[in-house]
Amino acid sequence: MVSVIGFGAWAIGGNAKVGGTPIGWGEVDDDISKKAIQAALDAGINFFDTADFYGLGHSEKILGEVLNKNKAIIIATKVGHRNIDDKIVVDYSREYIINACDESLKRLKREVIDYYQLHSARIQHLQNGECIDAMETLKTQGKIRYWGLSLNTFYPETEAAYLMEKNSGDGFQLVFNLINQKAIDVIKDASSKGYGIIARMPLQFGLLTGKFSADTKFRNDDHRSFRLTPEIIDRTLKVLEEKVERAHLLAHQYLDPSKHRILQIYLRPPLQCQDQ
């Protein structure tokens, strides 16, 4: 059984940059990251989601150090983003995916990846066919158990429909939270066809925790420094305030903001929630 709430491991990758672009959440302490992983285990979480690009492999390495002896843990990771000459490049070629899987297995200290995801692959990559062939090959080889697609677009219909029409893959990771539920139709359709669903960004990069204001500033080694501008924060908080006042006042009285936001996702089955 997979825990309903999962551990999103992007942040424990640290403050990596590609060129001058931050791809992490700022400076982290590996010892604290390991304690957080253990706290998740103690709370009954057995699902951990990462990517080979998080910290340029550092997130996988930390998970491997803590979880490698625990075979009951379910690990999901992703492939497709690369750092080439200090530039972020996507690569969904068959050769790269096969090789990258081997490197992820080494960092995770595992013989098999439970759920391997194409990291933000779009329709043109899927239509090319190499990435799908690579995933099926890895599944046949026993290096992965299941595979799917993690999408960072708010409009996942095209890519999801393509895979479902071909009966390819096993699941989708889609943006879904209190203020963004554009993927709900895809979620319903996919789940009816037996695909698993992971809700990504359930806390919208922390915006739904109740800890931010329009004055919040992020360090230049935190990807939110360019994704969550003061204007975006202010606009989002106004939308959130309207939604809470209109429909969730009672729950808001008894739950802290983070638990409240997670609950909204939990009450819309079938979803696997990545806490991030």
KELO-328784 format. One record per residue: chain; residue in one letter; x, y, z of N, C-alpha, C, O in turn. Coordinates in steps of 0.2 Angstrom, whole numbers, plus 5000, padded with zeros to 4 digits. Atoms other than C-alpha are relative to their C-alpha. Layout:
# KELO-328784
ATOM  cadena  residuo  n.c1  n.c2  n.c3  ca.c1  ca.c2  ca.c3  c.c1  c.c2  c.c3  o.c1  o.c2  o.c3
ATOM       A        A     X     Y     Z      X      Y      Z     X     Y     Z     X     Y     Z
...
***
This chain:
# KELO-328784
ATOM  cadena  residuo  n.c1  n.c2  n.c3  ca.c1  ca.c2  ca.c3  c.c1  c.c2  c.c3  o.c1  o.c2  o.c3
ATOM       A        M  5004  4994  5000   5000   5000   5000  5004  5006  5000  5009  5007  5004
ATOM       A        V  4996  4994  5001   5007   5017   4995  4996  5005  5005  4990  5006  5004
ATOM       A        S  5002  4995  4996   5005   5031   5008  4996  5005  4996  4999  5007  4991
ATOM       A        V  5004  4995  5004   4992   5044   5003  5005  5007  4999  5004  5010  4994
ATOM       A        I  4995  4994  5000   5005   5058   5007  5007  4998  4999  5009  4993  5002
ATOM       A        G  4993  5002  5001   5022   5057   5000  5005  5005  5002  5003  5011  5003
ATOM       A        F  4994  4996  4998   5039   5065   5003  5003  5003  4993  5006  4999  4990
ATOM       A        G  4997  4997  5006   5044   5077   4989  5007  5002  5002  5008  5007  5006
ATOM       A        A  4992  5000  4998   5063   5077   4989  5003  5005  4995  5010  5005  4995
ATOM       A        W  4997  4995  5004   5066   5092   4977  5005  5004  5005  5011  5006  5004
ATOM       A        A  4997  4995  4995   5071   5104   4992  5007  4997  5003  5011  5001  5004
ATOM       A        I  4994  5002  4997   5084   5092   4999  5006  4999  4995  5011  4997  4997
ATOM       A        G  4995  5000  5005   5094   5093   4983  5005  5005  5001  5011  5005  4999
ATOM       A        G  4995  4995  4998   5102   5109   4990  4999  5006  4995  4995  5006  4991
ATOM       A        N  5000  4994  5004   5106   5125   4981  5004  5000  4994  5008  5005  4992
ATOM       A        A  4997  5001  5006   5112   5119   4965  4998  5005  4995  4992  5008  4995
ATOM       A        K  5002  4995  5005   5113   5131   4950  5003  4997  4993  5007  4993  4993
ATOM       A        V  4997  5002  5007   5115   5128   4931  5001  5007  4997  4997  5011  4995
ATOM       A        G  4999  4993  5002   5124   5143   4925  4999  5005  5005  5001  5003  5011
ATOM       A        G  5002  4996  4994   5117   5157   4935  4993  4999  5002  4990  5003  5006
ATOM       A        T  5006  5001  4998   5100   5149   4936  4999  4995  5006  5001  4990  5006
ATOM       A        P  5001  5004  4994   5095   5142   4953  4995  4994  4998  4989  4996  4995
ATOM       A        I  5004  5006  5001   5087   5124   4952  4998  4997  5006  4995  4992  5006
ATOM       A        G  5001  5003  4994   5085   5121   4970  4996  5005  5005  4993  5010  5002
ATOM       A        W  5004  4996  4995   5077   5129   4986  5004  5003  5005  5002  5005  5010
ATOM       A        G  4995  4997  4996   5092   5137   4993  5004  4995  5004  5004  4989  5003
ATOM       A        E  4995  5004  4996   5105   5131   5005  4996  4995  5005  4992  4997  5008
ATOM       A        V  5003  5005  4995   5101   5115   5015  5005  4997  5004  5011  4996  5002
ATOM       A        D  4995  5004  4996   5109   5105   5029  4998  4992  4999  4993  4990  5000
ATOM       A        D  5002  5007  5001   5110   5086   5024  4998  4997  5006  4994  4992  5006
ATOM       A        D  5002  5003  4994   5109   5081   5042  4992  5001  5002  4989  4997  5004
ATOM       A        I  5007  4999  4999   5092   5090   5044  4996  4997  4994  4991  4994  4996
ATOM       A        S  5003  5003  5005   5087   5083   5027  4999  4992  5002  4993  4990  5001
ATOM       A        K  5001  5007  4998   5090   5065   5034  4995  4999  5006  4992  4994  5006
ATOM       A        K  5004  5000  4994   5081   5069   5050  4993  5001  4997  4988  4998  5000
ATOM       A        A  5007  4999  5003   5066   5075   5039  4998  4993  4997  4992  4992  4997
ATOM       A        I  5002  5006  5003   5066   5059   5029  4998  4995  5006  4993  4991  5005
ATOM       A        Q  5002  5004  4994   5066   5049   5046  4994  5002  5003  4990  4997  5005
ATOM       A        A  5006  4997  4998   5052   5060   5052  4994  4997  4996  4989  4996  4998
ATOM       A        A  5005  5003  5004   5042   5055   5037  4999  4993  5001  4993  4991  5001
ATOM       A        L  5001  5007  4998   5045   5037   5040  4996  4999  5006  4992  4994  5006
ATOM       A        D  5003  5001  4993   5040   5038   5058  4993  5002  4999  4989  5000  5003
ATOM       A        A  5007  4998  5001   5024   5047   5052  4996  4995  4995  4990  4996  4994
ATOM       A        G  5003  5005  5004   5020   5032   5041  5000  5001  4992  4997  4998  4988
ATOM       A        I  4999  4999  5007   5025   5039   5024  5005  4995  4997  5011  4994  5000
ATOM       A        N  4995  5005  5003   5033   5026   5013  5001  5002  4992  5004  4998  4989
ATOM       A        F  4999  4998  5007   5033   5035   4996  5004  5007  4999  5002  5012  5003
ATOM       A        F  4995  4994  5001   5047   5047   4991  5001  5001  4992  5003  4997  4989
ATOM       A        D  5000  4998  5007   5047   5057   4975  5006  5004  4999  5007  5009  5002
ATOM       A        T  4995  4996  5001   5063   5064   4968  5002  5000  4992  4997  4999  4988
ATOM       A        A  4999  5000  5007   5072   5067   4951  5008  5001  5000  5011  5003  5004
ATOM       A        D  4993  5000  5000   5090   5065   4945  5003  5008  4999  5009  5009  5000
ATOM       A        F  4998  4993  5001   5090   5084   4941  5000  5004  5007  5003  5010  5007
ATOM       A        Y  5001  4997  4994   5086   5089   4959  5007  5000  5004  5009  4995  5006
ATOM       A        G  4993  5000  4997   5103   5095   4966  5005  4997  4995  5010  4995  4998
ATOM       A        L  4996  5004  5005   5110   5087   4950  5002  4994  5003  5008  4992  5003
ATOM       A        G  4999  5007  4997   5109   5070   4959  5000  5000  5007  5000  4995  5010
ATOM       A        H  4999  5000  4992   5111   5076   4977  4994  4997  5004  4995  4994  5009
ATOM       A        S  5006  5002  4997   5093   5073   4981  5000  4992  5000  4998  4989  5006
ATOM       A        E  5000  5007  5001   5094   5055   4975  5005  4997  5005  5004  4992  5008
ATOM       A        K  4995  5003  4995   5110   5052   4985  4998  5000  5007  5000  4995  5010
ATOM       A        I  5002  5000  4993   5103   5058   5001  4995  4995  5002  4995  4991  5007
ATOM       A        L  5005  5005  4999   5088   5047   4999  5003  4993  5000  5001  4989  5004
ATOM       A        G  4996  5007  5000   5100   5032   4995  5003  4999  5006  5003  4993  5009
ATOM       A        E  4996  5001  4994   5110   5035   5010  4995  4998  5006  4997  4994  5011
ATOM       A        V  5004  5001  4994   5095   5035   5022  4995  4993  4999  4994  4990  5003
ATOM       A        L  5005  5005  5001   5083   5022   5013  5002  4994  4997  4998  4989  4995
ATOM       A        N  4998  5005  5004   5094   5010   5004  4999  4993  5003  4998  4988  4999
ATOM       A        K  5001  5007  4997   5092   4996   5017  4992  4998  5001  4990  4993  5003
ATOM       A        N  5007  5001  4998   5073   4998   5018  4996  4999  4993  4994  5003  4989
ATOM       A        K  5003  5002  5006   5066   4989   5003  4992  5001  5000  4989  5000  4994
ATOM       A        A  5007  4999  5000   5048   4992   5008  4998  5007  4998  4992  5008  4997
ATOM       A        I  5001  4993  5002   5050   5010   5003  4999  5001  4993  5002  4997  4989
ATOM       A        I  5001  4999  5008   5043   5016   4986  5003  5006  4998  5002  5011  5000
ATOM       A        I  4997  4994  5003   5054   5027   4976  4998  5002  4993  4998  4997  4989
ATOM       A        A  5002  4997  5006   5049   5038   4962  5006  5005  4998  5007  5009  5002
ATOM       A        T  4995  4995  5002   5062   5047   4952  4998  5002  4992  4994  4999  4989
ATOM       A        K  5001  4997  5007   5063   5057   4935  5006  5000  4996  5012  5000  4999
ATOM       A        V  4994  5000  5005   5074   5058   4920  4998  5005  4994  4992  5005  4992
ATOM       A        G  5002  4996  5006   5075   5071   4905  5003  5006  5000  5004  5010  4995
ATOM       A        H  4996  4994  4999   5084   5086   4912  5007  4999  5001  5009  4995  5005
ATOM       A        R  4993  5001  4999   5102   5089   4910  5004  5007  5000  5001  5012  4999
ATOM       A        N  4996  4994  5000   5116   5102   4913  5006  4999  4995  5010  4995  4996
ATOM       A        I  4995  5000  5006   5126   5104   4897  5003  5007  4999  5000  5011  4997
ATOM       A        D  4997  4993  5001   5139   5118   4897  4997  5005  5003  4996  5011  5001
ATOM       A        D  5003  4995  4996   5130   5127   4911  4993  5002  4997  4991  5008  4998
ATOM       A        K  5006  4999  5003   5114   5126   4901  4995  4995  5002  4997  4989  5002
ATOM       A        I  5006  5005  4999   5097   5117   4906  4998  4998  4993  4995  5001  4989
ATOM       A        V  5002  5003  5006   5094   5105   4892  4995  4994  5001  4997  4990  5006
ATOM       A        V  5004  5006  4999   5080   5092   4890  5003  4995  4995  5004  4996  4989
ATOM       A        D  4998  5006  5004   5085   5075   4883  4996  4994  5001  4997  4991  5007
ATOM       A        Y  5004  5006  5000   5073   5061   4880  5002  4995  4995  4998  4991  4993
ATOM       A        S  4997  5005  5005   5084   5051   4869  5000  4993  5004  5001  4993  5010
ATOM       A        R  4999  5007  4997   5084   5032   4872  5006  4999  5003  5006  4996  5009
ATOM       A        E  4994  5001  4997   5102   5031   4875  5001  5004  5007  5003  5001  5012
ATOM       A        Y  4999  4996  4994   5102   5045   4888  4996  4997  5006  4998  4996  5011
ATOM       A        I  5004  5002  4995   5087   5038   4897  5003  4993  5003  5002  4992  5009
ATOM       A        I  4997  5007  4998   5095   5020   4898  5006  5002  5005  5006  4999  5010
ATOM       A        N  4994  4999  4996   5111   5027   4905  4998  5004  5006  5001  5003  5012
ATOM       A        A  5002  4996  4994   5103   5040   4917  4997  4995  5005  4998  4996  5011
ATOM       A        C  5003  5004  4995   5093   5026   4925  5005  4996  5004  5004  4995  5010
ATOM       A        D  4994  5004  4996   5109   5016   4929  5003  5005  5005  5004  5003  5011
ATOM       A        E  4997  4995  4995   5116   5032   4937  4995  5001  5006  4998  5002  5012
ATOM       A        S  5005  4999  4995   5100   5035   4947  5000  4994  5005  5000  4995  5011
ATOM       A        L  5000  5006  4996   5100   5017   4953  5006  5000  5005  5006  4998  5011
ATOM       A        K  4994  5000  4996   5118   5019   4959  4999  5005  5006  5001  5004  5012
ATOM       A        R  5001  4995  4994   5114   5035   4969  4995  4998  5005  4996  4999  5011
ATOM       A        L  5005  5002  4996   5098   5028   4976  5002  4993  5004  4999  4991  5009
ATOM       A        K  4997  5006  4997   5108   5012   4981  4994  4994  4999  4993  4991  5004
ATOM       A        R  5005  5005  5001   5094   5001   4974  5001  4996  4993  5004  4998  4989
ATOM       A        E  4999  5004  5006   5092   4987   4961  4994  5002  4995  4995  5000  4989
ATOM       A        V  5006  4999  5005   5075   4993   4954  4997  5007  5002  4997  5008  5008
ATOM       A        I  5004  4994  4999   5066   5010   4953  4993  4998  5000  4990  4996  4995
ATOM       A        D  5007  5002  5000   5048   5008   4958  4996  5004  4995  4992  5001  4991
ATOM       A        Y  5004  4996  5005   5041   5022   4947  5005  5005  4997  5007  5010  5000
ATOM       A        Y  4995  4996  5003   5052   5031   4934  4996  5004  4995  4991  5002  4992
ATOM       A        Q  5004  4995  5004   5045   5047   4926  5004  5004  4995  5010  5006  4996
ATOM       A        L  4997  4995  5004   5049   5057   4911  4998  5007  5002  4993  5009  5003
ATOM       A        H  5001  4993  4997   5052   5074   4918  4998  5005  4995  5003  5008  4992
ATOM       A        S  5003  4994  5004   5041   5087   4909  5001  4999  4993  5001  5004  4989
ATOM       A        A  5001  5001  5008   5041   5078   4892  4994  5003  4997  4989  5002  5000
ATOM       A        R  5005  4998  5004   5030   5086   4880  4998  4996  4994  5001  4991  4993
ATOM       A        I  5003  5004  5005   5020   5080   4866  5005  4998  4994  5005  4992  4992
ATOM       A        Q  4995  5002  5005   5034   5081   4853  5005  4995  5002  5007  4991  4998
ATOM       A        H  4995  5005  4997   5045   5071   4864  4997  4993  5000  5000  4988  4998
ATOM       A        L  5004  5007  5000   5032   5057   4866  4999  4998  4993  5000  4992  4992
ATOM       A        Q  5001  5002  5007   5028   5057   4847  5006  4997  4997  5006  4993  4992
ATOM       A        N  4994  5002  5003   5046   5055   4843  5001  4992  5002  5004  4988  4998
ATOM       A        G  5000  5007  4999   5045   5038   4852  5006  4997  5004  5005  4992  5007
ATOM       A        E  4994  5002  4997   5062   5036   4859  4999  4999  5007  5001  4994  5010
ATOM       A        C  5000  5000  4992   5058   5040   4877  4995  4994  5002  4996  4991  5007
ATOM       A        I  5005  5005  4998   5043   5028   4877  5003  4993  4999  5003  4988  5003
ATOM       A        D  4996  5006  5002   5054   5014   4869  5005  4999  5006  5006  4993  5008
ATOM       A        A  4995  5001  4994   5067   5017   4883  4997  4998  5006  4999  4993  5009
ATOM       A        M  5003  5002  4994   5055   5016   4897  4997  4993  5000  4998  4989  5005
ATOM       A        E  5003  5007  5001   5047   5000   4890  5006  4995  5001  5006  4989  5003
ATOM       A        T  4994  5004  5000   5065   4993   4888  5002  4999  5007  5004  4993  5010
ATOM       A        L  4998  5000  4993   5069   4997   4906  4996  4996  5004  4998  4992  5009
ATOM       A        K  5005  5004  4997   5053   4989   4912  5002  4993  4999  5001  4988  5003
ATOM       A        T  4999  5007  5002   5057   4973   4902  5007  4998  5004  5007  4992  5006
ATOM       A        Q  4994  5002  4996   5075   4973   4910  4999  4999  5007  5004  4997  5010
ATOM       A        G  5001  5000  4993   5068   4974   4927  5003  5006  5004  5004  5005  5010
ATOM       A        K  4996  4994  4997   5077   4991   4931  4994  5004  5003  4996  5008  5008
ATOM       A        I  5005  4996  4997   5060   4999   4934  4994  4996  5000  4993  4991  4996
ATOM       A        R  5006  5004  5000   5043   4993   4939  4994  5003  4996  4991  5000  4993
ATOM       A        Y  5005  4997  5004   5032   5006   4932  5003  5007  4998  5008  5009  5000
ATOM       A        W  4997  4994  5003   5034   5022   4922  4994  5005  4999  4988  5002  4997
ATOM       A        G  5005  4995  5001   5024   5038   4919  5003  5007  4998  5009  5007  4996
ATOM       A        L  4998  4994  5002   5025   5056   4915  4998  5005  5005  4993  5006  5008
ATOM       A        S  5000  4994  4996   5028   5071   4926  4999  5006  4996  5004  5008  4993
ATOM       A        L  5001  4994  5004   5021   5087   4919  5000  5006  5004  4997  5007  5009
ATOM       A        N  5000  4993  4997   5024   5105   4924  4996  5005  4997  4995  5011  4999
ATOM       A        T  5005  4996  5004   5011   5112   4912  4994  5000  5004  4992  4995  5007
ATOM       A        F  5006  5000  4997   4995   5118   4919  4994  4997  4996  4989  4996  4998
ATOM       A        Y  5004  5003  5005   4987   5110   4904  5002  4994  4997  5005  4993  4992
ATOM       A        P  4997  5006  5002   4991   5092   4903  4996  4995  4995  4998  4990  4994
ATOM       A        E  5005  5004  5004   4977   5086   4892  5004  4996  4994  5003  4990  4993
ATOM       A        T  4997  5002  5006   4988   5084   4876  5004  4994  5001  5003  4988  4998
ATOM       A        E  4995  5005  4999   5002   5073   4883  4996  4994  5003  4998  4988  5002
ATOM       A        A  5004  5006  4996   4990   5063   4895  4996  4996  4995  4996  4990  4995
ATOM       A        A  5004  5004  5004   4978   5059   4881  5004  4996  4995  5002  4990  4993
ATOM       A        Y  4996  5004  5005   4992   5053   4869  5002  4994  5003  5002  4989  5000
ATOM       A        L  4998  5006  4997   4998   5041   4882  4995  4995  5001  4995  4989  5000
ATOM       A        M  5006  5004  4998   4981   5035   4887  4997  4996  4993  4995  4991  4993
ATOM       A        E  5003  5003  5007   4976   5032   4868  5004  4994  4998  5002  4990  4995
ATOM       A        K  4996  5006  5002   4991   5021   4866  5001  4995  5006  5004  4990  5005
ATOM       A        N  4999  5004  4994   4989   5013   4883  5007  4999  5002  5009  4993  5004
ATOM       A        S  4993  5000  4998   5006   5017   4887  5001  5004  5007  4998  5008  5009
ATOM       A        G  4998  4997  4994   5014   5021   4904  4995  4998  5006  4990  4994  5004
ATOM       A        D  5004  5003  4995   5006   5018   4921  4998  5006  5005  4993  5005  5009
ATOM       A        G  5003  4994  4996   5003   5036   4929  5002  5007  4998  5006  5007  4993
ATOM       A        F  4999  4993  5001   5004   5054   4929  5001  5004  5006  4998  5003  5011
ATOM       A        Q  4999  4995  4995   5011   5068   4940  4998  5007  4998  5001  5009  4993
ATOM       A        L  5004  4994  5003   5000   5083   4938  5000  5006  5006  4999  5004  5011
ATOM       A        V  5001  4994  4995   4999   5101   4946  4993  4999  5002  4988  4999  4998
ATOM       A        F  5007  5000  4997   4984   5100   4958  5000  5003  5007  5004  5000  5011
ATOM       A        N  5001  4998  4993   4980   5110   4973  4994  5005  5001  4990  5005  4997
ATOM       A        L  5007  4996  4999   4967   5122   4981  4999  5005  4995  4993  5006  4994
ATOM       A        I  5001  4994  5004   4970   5136   4969  5001  4998  4992  4999  5002  4988
ATOM       A        N  4999  5002  5007   4974   5126   4953  4998  4993  4999  5001  4988  5001
ATOM       A        Q  5003  5006  5000   4963   5112   4949  4998  4998  4992  4993  4995  4991
ATOM       A        K  5001  5000  5007   4964   5113   4930  5001  4993  4997  4998  4991  4992
ATOM       A        A  4999  5006  5002   4969   5095   4929  4995  4995  5002  4996  4989  5001
ATOM       A        I  5005  5004  4997   4954   5088   4937  4997  4995  4995  4996  4989  4996
ATOM       A        D  5003  5004  5005   4946   5081   4921  5005  4994  4997  5003  4989  4996
ATOM       A        V  4995  5005  5002   4963   5072   4916  5000  4995  5006  5001  4989  5004
ATOM       A        I  4999  5004  4994   4964   5065   4934  4994  4995  5000  4995  4989  5001
ATOM       A        K  5006  5004  5000   4946   5058   4932  5001  4995  4995  4999  4989  4996
ATOM       A        D  5000  5004  5006   4949   5051   4915  5006  4994  5001  5005  4989  5000
ATOM       A        A  4994  5005  4999   4966   5043   4919  4999  4995  5005  5000  4989  5005
ATOM       A        S  5002  5005  4995   4960   5035   4935  4995  4995  4998  4996  4989  5000
ATOM       A        S  5004  5005  5002   4946   5027   4927  5003  4995  4995  5000  4990  4994
ATOM       A        K  4996  5005  5004   4958   5019   4915  5006  4996  5004  5009  4993  5000
ATOM       A        G  4995  5003  4996   4969   5013   4929  5007  5003  5001  5011  5000  5003
ATOM       A        Y  4993  4996  4999   4983   5026   4929  5000  5002  5007  4995  5005  5010
ATOM       A        G  4999  4997  4994   4990   5031   4945  5001  5008  5000  5003  5010  4994
ATOM       A        I  5000  4993  5000   4990   5050   4950  5004  5002  5006  5003  5000  5011
ATOM       A        I  4996  4997  4994   5003   5060   4960  4998  5008  4999  4999  5010  4994
ATOM       A        A  5002  4993  5000   4997   5078   4964  5007  5004  5002  5010  5003  5007
ATOM       A        R  4994  4996  4999   5012   5089   4962  4998  5008  5002  4993  5010  5000
ATOM       A        M  5001  4993  4998   5014   5107   4970  4994  5000  5004  4990  5005  5003
ATOM       A        P  5006  5000  4996   5000   5103   4983  5000  5007  5004  4995  5009  5006
ATOM       A        L  4999  4993  4996   5007   5119   4993  5002  5005  4995  5004  5011  4998
ATOM       A        Q  4998  4994  5005   5011   5129   4977  5006  5003  5002  5007  5009  5003
ATOM       A        F  4994  4997  4998   5029   5131   4981  5000  5003  5007  5005  5008  5008
ATOM       A        G  5001  4997  4994   5024   5135   4999  4995  5006  5001  4994  5008  5006
ATOM       A        L  5005  4994  4999   5012   5149   4995  4994  4998  5004  4991  5003  5007
ATOM       A        L  5006  5002  4996   4998   5139   5003  5001  4998  5007  4997  4995  5010
ATOM       A        T  4999  5001  4994   5006   5137   5019  4998  5005  5005  4998  5004  5011
ATOM       A        G  5001  4995  4996   5001   5153   5026  5006  5004  5003  5005  5008  5008
ATOM       A        K  4994  4997  4997   5019   5159   5029  5002  5005  4996  5007  5009  4998
ATOM       A        F  4997  4995  5004   5021   5171   5015  4995  5006  5000  4989  5006  5001
ATOM       A        S  5004  4994  5001   5016   5189   5012  5003  5003  4994  5008  5000  4991
ATOM       A        A  4998  4997  5006   5018   5201   4997  5007  5003  5001  5011  5004  4997
ATOM       A        D  4994  4998  4999   5034   5206   5006  5006  4995  5000  5011  4996  5001
ATOM       A        T  4995  5006  5000   5042   5189   5006  5005  5000  4994  5003  5002  4988
ATOM       A        K  4994  5000  5005   5059   5188   4997  5004  4994  5001  5005  4991  5006
ATOM       A        F  4996  5006  5000   5069   5173   4992  5007  5002  4998  5009  5006  4994
ATOM       A        R  4993  5000  5002   5088   5171   4991  5001  4999  4992  4997  4995  4989
ATOM       A        N  4998  5001  5007   5096   5171   4974  5002  4993  4998  5002  4991  4992
ATOM       A        D  4998  5007  5002   5100   5152   4975  4994  4996  5001  4994  4990  5002
ATOM       A        D  5007  5003  4999   5081   5148   4978  4996  5001  4993  4995  5007  4991
ATOM       A        H  5004  4999  5006   5071   5145   4962  4994  5004  5000  4992  5007  4995
ATOM       A        R  5005  4996  4999   5057   5154   4969  5001  5007  5000  4997  5012  4999
ATOM       A        S  4998  4993  5001   5067   5170   4968  4997  5003  4993  4996  5009  4993
ATOM       A        F  5002  4998  5006   5061   5171   4950  4993  4997  4998  4990  5000  4994
ATOM       A        R  5007  5003  5002   5045   5160   4950  4995  5004  5005  4989  5004  5002
ATOM       A        L  5005  4997  4996   5037   5169   4965  5001  5007  5001  5004  5009  5007
ATOM       A        T  4999  4993  5000   5038   5187   4962  4995  5003  5005  4990  5000  5007
ATOM       A        P  5004  4997  4995   5030   5199   4975  4993  5001  4996  4988  5000  5000
ATOM       A        E  5006  4999  5003   5016   5202   4962  4996  4994  4999  4990  4993  5001
ATOM       A        I  5003  5007  5000   5013   5183   4960  4997  4998  5007  4992  4996  5007
ATOM       A        I  5002  5002  4993   5012   5181   4979  4994  5004  5002  4989  5001  5004
ATOM       A        D  5005  4995  4998   5001   5196   4981  4993  4997  4997  4988  4997  5000
ATOM       A        R  5006  5002  5003   4989   5190   4968  4997  4993  5002  4991  4992  5003
ATOM       A        T  5002  5006  4997   4989   5172   4974  4997  5000  5006  4992  4997  5008
ATOM       A        L  5002  5000  4993   4986   5176   4992  4992  5003  5000  4988  5001  5004
ATOM       A        K  5007  4997  5000   4970   5187   4987  4995  4995  4997  4990  4994  5000
ATOM       A        V  5005  5005  5002   4963   5172   4977  4999  4995  5005  4993  4993  5006
ATOM       A        L  5000  5004  4995   4967   5161   4991  4995  5002  5006  4991  4998  5008
ATOM       A        E  5005  4997  4995   4958   5172   5004  4993  5000  4998  4989  4998  5002
ATOM       A        E  5007  5000  5003   4943   5173   4993  4997  4992  5001  4991  4991  5003
ATOM       A        K  5002  5007  5000   4942   5154   4992  4999  4997  5007  4994  4994  5008
ATOM       A        V  5000  5002  4993   4945   5151   5010  4994  5003  5004  4990  4999  5007
ATOM       A        E  5006  4996  4997   4932   5164   5015  4993  4997  4998  4988  4997  5001
ATOM       A        R  5006  5002  5003   4919   5157   5003  4998  4993  5002  4992  4991  5003
ATOM       A        A  5002  5007  5000   4920   5138   5006  5004  4996  5006  5001  4991  5007
ATOM       A        H  4996  5004  4995   4933   5133   5020  5001  5003  5006  5005  5001  5010
ATOM       A        L  4999  4997  4993   4930   5144   5035  5000  4995  5006  5004  4996  5010
ATOM       A        L  5001  5004  4995   4925   5130   5046  5006  4996  5001  5009  4995  5007
ATOM       A        A  4994  5004  5000   4940   5119   5042  5006  5004  5002  5010  5002  5005
ATOM       A        H  4994  4995  4998   4952   5134   5043  5000  5001  5007  5006  5003  5010
ATOM       A        Q  5000  4999  4993   4947   5136   5061  5003  4995  5004  5006  4996  5009
ATOM       A        Y  4997  5006  4996   4953   5119   5066  5006  4997  4997  5009  4993  5001
ATOM       A        L  4994  5003  5003   4967   5115   5054  5005  5006  4999  5003  5012  4997
ATOM       A        D  4995  4996  5002   4984   5124   5052  5000  5001  4992  4998  4996  4989
ATOM       A        P  5001  4999  5007   4985   5131   5034  5003  4994  4996  5000  4992  4991
ATOM       A        S  4997  5006  5004   4997   5117   5027  4995  4994  5000  4994  4991  4995
ATOM       A        K  5004  5006  4999   4986   5103   5034  4993  5001  4996  4991  4996  4993
ATOM       A        H  5007  4998  5003   4970   5112   5027  5001  4999  4992  4997  4996  4989
ATOM       A        R  4999  5000  5007   4978   5113   5009  5001  4993  4998  4998  4991  4993
ATOM       A        I  4999  5007  5002   4983   5095   5009  4994  4996  5001  4992  4992  4996
ATOM       A        L  5007  5003  5000   4966   5090   5015  4996  5000  4994  4992  4996  4992
ATOM       A        Q  5004  4998  5006   4958   5098   5000  5002  4995  4995  4997  4993  4991
ATOM       A        I  4998  5005  5005   4968   5086   4989  4998  4993  5002  4996  4989  4998
ATOM       A        Y  5001  5006  4997   4966   5071   5000  4992  4998  4999  4991  4992  4998
ATOM       A        L  5007  5001  5000   4947   5073   4999  4998  4999  4993  4992  4998  4991
ATOM       A        R  5001  5001  5007   4948   5071   4980  5003  4994  4997  5008  4995  4994
ATOM       A        P  4997  5006  5002   4952   5053   4977  4999  4999  4992  4995  5002  4989
ATOM       A        P  4995  5003  4998   4961   5045   4968  5007  5004  4999  5009  5005  4993
ATOM       A        L  4994  4996  5000   4977   5055   4972  5005  4998  5004  5004  4996  5010
ATOM       A        Q  4995  5001  4996   4994   5053   4978  5003  5007  5001  5005  5010  4996
ATOM       A        C  4998  4993  4999   5000   5069   4986  5007  5000  5002  5009  4997  5007
ATOM       A        Q  4993  4998  4999   5018   5075   4986  5001  5006  5004  4999  5011  5001
ATOM       A        D  5000  4994  4995   5021   5086   5001  5005  5005  4998  5011  5004  5000
ATOM       A        Q  4995  4995  5002   5030   5101   4993  4997  5007  4998  5000  5011  4996
***
